[in-house]
C-alpha cells in the first residue's frame, strides 16, 4: 500500500491502534478532548452579543470582551 499511496497511506501503528479501539467497542476515531483544552461553543446569539458590544465601543479589545463574558449563556 505504501508504494501505491505513498505519504497518504495510514501508518501501520495507527491501524493497530484503531483495531484495538474497535475491538474494545469504541466506535469513534475522532480525537478525544485533551485535559486543559478549552471547551468553546460559538452560537448565533454569542456572535450577535459580541457584535453589539463592538458596535457600542469600537475601541474595546478582545481581552476586555473575553473578561466581560456577558455574552455567554450560563
Steps between C-alpha positions, in 0.01 A plus 500: 500500500787737575619469139153576365397782738839635616458751787118486482515145637390457863792397724489138614514610865179701449331194348599294807371770735163529323466121489557485875244776560236337280552165671434676832168636366625853440340608173631854459836573342496871584744634756371531854531842664828539683512603866516877533361557153244779494145405410365762259159524348425772246130575473319762293391663828860532620608645164218755510585594860868556419407702190276719718783554750738601219244732338449668838874550555725478192812531713431196718771234497460126460627452855235737637227313314631168632520631858146638479345167399142635515429354157548145629186309593529354846 
